[in-house]
Amino acid sequence: MYNRLVTKPVRADRMKEMKHLVTLITAVLETLCFSGMVYGWGSMSYMLEKEGYFNSTCNDSVSSLNTATSSTDTVEYASPASNLFFEEQTEAECEKQEKMLTLVFTLSSVISSALIIITGYVFDKFGTWVVRFCGVSLYIAGWLIMAVTTRMESWAVFLAMILVGISGFPLVISNVSISNLFQNHRVLVISVINGAFDSSAVTFALMKIAYDSGIEFNYIMYFMAACAVLMIARFLFLMPRMHIPSTVPDDFEYGLHCCKIRQQSASGEEMNEYENLIERDSENSVSLKSCLLNVTFILNCIHVGSLQLRNQFFYGTIKPWLVQVDHDNSNETSTYLNAFGIIQLSGILVSPLGGILTDFCIKKFSFNSSVESATRRAVAIYIGLSSVFAILFSIIVLIPVLPLQYLAFFLQVTFRSFLYGGNATFLITMFPGEYFGKLYGFTVLFAACIALLQYPLFDAVTYIYGGDFTVINISLLIISITTIIHPIVLYVRSVTVTRFANQDED
């Protein structure tokens, strides 16, 4: 009898651990496949260009050229000089196609980032199920619009990609909270999930490979819309209806079945006690305004915004940049676009390094300082590495050697993994958990405003520098160097706090 009583709790604990592990694995896969697809824009841009989206002016120019060269009555206009004029006109008009495709990425990335503040508010206010249901609905709508749209309705691509971009952030915000299930490895879990978000650009690359193999474009779009079934099943059975608390109680359950059981068994007294506990915690916690006005939070917004501009400008212009480096070799450009997309997958392999390093630094610094101070110093190192990798990446892209750009692709993935992992870790460890969604939303909104500069920067490359990216890349290198200020300030402040604390003890 005693053995049976002991065995039941052990089995229950194992089942709970297994469920937590399955939740984490599926969260990583879901984030990897569906959250940040829009950042693999180079591959999607390639498919849209092949399908003829935004190329009506190009076709008009080409048809004008064919008419001029084939007409016997106007043979004098088909001279080499005339052909050269039409070729230059065609190239200029097709630059408009490239510009429109870049504008699609700019608007989709910026608008989806700007609206994440609403996503954060909905998550904090209404919980996981509501925010994810909204995200899945937008996801389905976006891909269905792409599936039924032809090049004659190219404008619809703007709407579709904006919806797809918005749908990714509810996945990230809700999946990051899963780290609370793993108290001893919170930073590692946050890093892995953000690494999956970073690597999700690989989805567009796989779509491009499928497209190149002969699968119809609209079939690929319908398949992507159908994948929403997996997301719906996951949040119903492996996510809580509301939130995962920062300190998870032993009897915490989540999922559709468990939610029903808890609703049926919860008494009025228990609910009142729970509500009173929330009210007491809210009274004792720091206000949202003080968090927003915190110096380190403001510096973090500038840090994320500056490096996100560096990253998104590269995403949005990788195809014309490769054309410049490769001297307009279309076969090589396509090969490097495929390589860039596949290398995005390495983000999920790199991201755990930031979490492992941060957890190690917290334990090491805790020997001679408080846990809070140790966490600040560890997070400062984590954030500082994102600046270092961004600087190295910005240097490599200035070197016009094509094979060397494989290293640039890897450094881009690395600095982006450390950037978003460091940002989420900073917010979830430095501020009250009840504000995570709002603070995350404010940070991304601020970064989105800065990211609006990517379009005028591309205009400058096209019309001022004649397609040469050198001057803009040098400017972005300088901006990347200045981002090192935030981790330095965070580290110095943590050391100062530790020093004063030790003096008070003496």
N, C-alpha and C positions, 0 to 999 in steps of 0.2 A: 504493500500500500504506500509506503514512504517513497519508494522508487518511482511509483506512478505520479505522485504529487510533485516530485522533483523534475521528472521528465517533461511534464506539461509546460511549466514555465520556460524550460530550456528550448523546447520546440517552438514555443510562441516567440521567444527572442530570436531564434534562427529565422523563423518566417518573417519577422519584422525586419531583420537585417537584410534578408533576401529581397523583400519588397523595396526597401530603401535603395539597394543596389540596382534593381531593375529600373526604379524611378530615375536614378542618376544616368544609367546607360542610355535609356530611351530619351532623356532630356538632352544629352549630348548629341545623339543621332538626329533628333528633331531640330535642334539649333543648327547643327551642321548642314542639314539639307534645306531648311526653309527660312532661316532668319535673316541672313544678310546677302541674299542672292544678287541683289542689285549692284553689289560692289564687284561682281565679275562682269562688269558692263562691256569690257572689250569683246568678249565672246558673243554677247547678245547683240552688240552693235554690228558685228560681222554678219550675223544671220539676218538682221533687219536690212542691212545694206544689200545682201544677196537677194533678199525678197523684194527689193525695190522700194522700200519705204522712204519717203521724202526725196525721191529722185525724179520727180516729174520734170523739173527744170533740166536735169541732166539728159533725160530722154528727149526733151524738146531740142536741146542743143545737138545731140547726136543725130536726131532725125533731120535737123537742118543741114548738118554736114553731109549726110547721105544723099539728101535731095540735091544739094549743090554739086556734088561730085558725080551724080548719076544723070543729071539733066543734060541732054545734047544741045538744047537751045541756049543754055547758059554756061557753055564749056569754058568761056573766058573767066568765069568766076571760080572755076575749079583749079586754079593755078596753085602751085606750092605755097605761095604767100597767103592765098585765101584759105587753103587747108590749115595753115598754121594759125590763122586768125580764129577759125572755128575750133581748133584743138585747144587754144588758150581760153576761148569762151567756155568750152565744155568743162575744162579743168576748174575755171573760176566758179561755174555754176555748181559743179559737184562738190566744191568746197562748202557750198551752202548745205548740201546734204550732210556732210560731216559735222558742220556746225549745228544743225538741227538735232542730230543724234547726240552730240555732246550736251545740248540744252536739255534733252530728255533726261539724261543721267543727272545733270545738275539740279533740275527741278525735283525729280523723284527723290534724290538723296537729301536735298535740303528740306523739302516740304515734309517728308516722312520723319526727319530728325526734329523739325520744328513742332510737329504735332505730338511728339512723344511726351510732352508735358501734360497733354490731355490723357494720354495712355497711363502715365504715372498717377495722375489724380484718380482715374477710374479704378486702377489697381488698388490704391490705398483706401479708397472709399467703398468700392463694391466687391473687391476680392478677385480671386484668380479666375473663376469660371466665367464671370461677366466679361472681363477684359480679353480673355482668350476667345470667347465666342465672337466678340466683335472683330478680333484679328483674323480668325478663320473665315468669317463672312467676307471681309475685304479681300482676303487672299483668293477665294473662289471667284469673286467678281472680277478681280484683276486678270486672272488667267483666262476666264471665259471671254472677256473683252478682247484679249489678244488672239484667242482662237477664231473668233468670228470676224476679226478685222482684216481688211486687205490693204494693199498699198494706196488704194484710192481714198481710204479713210485714215491716213497716216496720223492725223491729229489725235486719234483715239489711243495711240501708243503712250502719249503723255499721261492720260488718265489711268491706263492699265498699270504702268510702271509705278505711278505714285501710290496706287492701291496696294501693289505688291510690296513696295518699300515700307509702307505704314504697317502692313500685317506682320512684319518681322519682329518689331520691338516688343509687342506683348509676349512673344515667346521668350525673349531674352530676360525681360524683367521678372516674369513669373518663374523661369527656370533658375535664375540666380538665387532665389530664395530657398532652393533645395539645399543650398550649402548649410542651412541651419540644421538639417538632419545629420550632418557630419561635423560635430562640434570640434573635434580634434584636427580636422583637415579642411576648415572652412575656406581658407585662402586658396588652397589647392583646387577645391571644387569650383570656386568662382573663376579661377584662372582657366580651368579646362573648359568651362561653359563659354567663357569669352573667347577662348581659342577656337571653339567650334563656330562661334559667330564669325570670327575672323576668317575661318576656312570655308565658310558657306559660299564664297564666291566660286568655289569649284563646281557648284551646281550648274551655273551657266556654261562652264567649260565642258561639262559632260553633255549638256544639251547641244552644244556646238559639234561635239564629236558625233553624236547621234544624227545631227543634221547633215554633216559631211558624209556620213555613211549611207544617206539616201532616204531617211525617214522624213515624211512630210512635216513642214513647219507647224501646221495647225494640229496635227496629231500629237506633237510634242507638247503643245499648249494644253490640249485636252487632258493629257496624262498628268501634267503638273496640277491642274485643277482637281483631278480625281484623288491626288495624294492628300487632300484635305481630310479624307476619311480617317487616315492614320492619326492626324492631329486631334480630331474630335474624340476618337476612342481613347487616346492617351490622357487628355485632360479630364475625361469623365471618370476614368478608373485609377489614374495614378497621380492626380493632383487634388489638393484640398479645395473645397468650395470657396473659402475665404483666404487665409494666409497660413504659412508655417511660422509659428512664433520663434523669436530669437533663441529662447531657451525652451526646447521641446520637452513636454512632460512625458512620462513613461507610457501613459495611456492614450497618447495622441494617435488618432487614426485619420485616414484620408481616402478619398475615392467615393464613387457613387454609392456603393453598398454600405460602406462604413458611415457615410454621411447620414443615410436613412436611419441606421441603428442608433446613432448618437442623438438624432432629432427625436426619436421615439423615447429614448431612455432619459433624456435630460429633464430634470425637474425645474420648476420655477425658481426654487431657492438657489439651485446651482447656477442658473442663468443670471440671477440678480447678483450673486457673488462674483461671477465672472465680469459682469458689467462694472461693478464697483471697483474691481481690481484694475480694469482698463482706465477708469476715471482717475484713480490714484496715480497710476503710471503717467497719465497725460499731465496731471498737475505737477508732478515732480520732474518732468522731462524738460529739456531745453526747447525754446520756442523755434518755430520755423524761420522767423525773421532773423533771429540771432545766427542761425545756421547759414542763411543766405548772405549775411553781412560779414561772416567769418573771413579773415584775410586768406587763410589757406584754401577755403572753398573758391574764392574769387580767382586766386592764382591757378587753381586746378582747372577752372573753366577756361582761362586763357591758354593754359598748357594743352588741354584737350582740343580746343578750337584751332590752335595754330598747327598742331601735328595732324589733325584731321584734314585741314586744308592741304597740307603737304601730301597726305595720303589720297584724298579724293581727286585732287588735280591729276595725280598719276593714274588713277583708275579711269578717269574720264577722257584722258588724252593718250592712253598707252598706244593705241593703234597709229595715230599720226606721228607720235614720237618714235615708234619703231620704224616707220617709213623713213623718217629723217635719218636715223642711225643706220638703217639698212639700205639707204639710197634707192628706195622705191622698188625693192625686190618683193613682189607680192607673195611668192611661195615661202620665202624665209619669214616674212611677217606673220603669215598664218601659222607656221610652225612655232614661232616664239609666243604667239597668242595662246596656242594650245599648252605650251610649256608653262606659261604664266598661270593659266587656269589650274593646271594640275599641281603646281608648286603651292597654290593656295591651301591645298590639303595639309601641307606640313605645319600650318598654324596650330592645328590641334595637337601636334607632336611637340611643338616648341612651348606652347602655353603652360604646360605643367611645370616647366623649369622655373617660371616666375613664382608660382605658388609654393613650390618646394623650397626655393631660395628664401622667400618671405617667411615661411613657417620656421625654417632653420634660424634665420636672423632674430626672430621674435624670441625663440628659446635661448639663443646665445646672449642677447641684450638683456634678458630678464634676470640674469644672474646679478647684475649691478644696478638695476633700475626697476621701476614699476612696469607692470604689463602694458599699461597705456603708453608710457614713454617708449618702451621697446617696440610696440606695434607701430608707433609713429616713425621711428627710425627705420624699421624694416620696410614699411610702405614707401618711405622716401627713397630708399635704394631701388625698390621695384619701379617706381615712377621715373627715377633718374636713368635707369637702363633704357626706358623707352626713348628718351632724348638721345642717348648715346647711339642706339641703333638707327634712329632717324637721321642723325648726322652722317653716319657711315653710309647709309642708303643714298642720301642726297649727294654725297661725294662721288659714289660709283656711277650714278646716272649722268654725271657730267663728263665721264670718260667715254668717248664715242667708239668703243670696242664692243661689237655685238656679243661675242661669247661671254664677255664679262658681265653682261646683264643678267645671266642666270644667278649670279651672286646678288645682284640688285634685287631680283625677284624674291630671293630668300630673305634678304635683309628687310625688305618691305613687309613681308609676312611676319617677321620677328618683331619689328618695332610696332606694328599694328596690334599684335597679340599682347605685348607688354603695355601698350597704351590703354586699350579697353579693359584689360585685366586689372591694371593698376588703378584706373578710374573707378571701377566697380568696387575694388577692395578698399580704396580710400573712403568712398562714401558709406559702405556698409560697416566699416570698423571705426570711423571717426565721428559718426553722427548717429542719432537715434534711429532705430530700424523703422519706426512708424513714418519717417519722412523719406525713406529710401526712394520710393517711386517718384515723389515730387522733386527731390534733389537730383536724381538721375535725369528727370525730364528737363529741369532748368539747365543742367550742364550740357545736354545734347542740343537743347534749343539755342544756347549761346554759341555752341560750336557750329550749328547750322547757319547762323547769321554770318559767322566768319567764312564758312564754306561757300557763301554766295559769291565770294571773290574769284572762285575758280573760273567762272564764265568770262568775266572781263579779262582775266589772265590769259585765257585761251584766245580771246579776241586780240590781245596784244601780240601774242605769238603769231597769229595769222596775218594781221594787217600792219603791224609795226615792225616786227622782226622777220617777216617773210618766211614764216614756218620754222624758224630756228628757236629751239627751246632753251638755249644756253643761258640767256640773261634771266629768264624767269626761274630756271632751276637754281641759279646762283642766289637769287633773292630768297627762294624757299630754303636754301641751305642756311642763310643768315638767320631766318626766322626760327629754324630748327635749333640753332645754337642758343638762341635766347631762351628757349623753353627749359633750359637747365636751371633757371632761376627758381622755379617752383620747388623741385626736390631739395635744393640747397636750403631754401628758407624753411621748409618742413623739417629737415634734419637738424638745422641749427636751433630751431624753436624747441624741438624735443630734447636736445642736449641741454639747453638752458633750463628747461623745466626740471630735468633730472638733477642738475647741479643745485638749484634752489631747494629742491626737496631734500637732498642730502645735507645741505647746510641747516635746514630746519630740524632735521633729526639730530644733528650734532648739538 
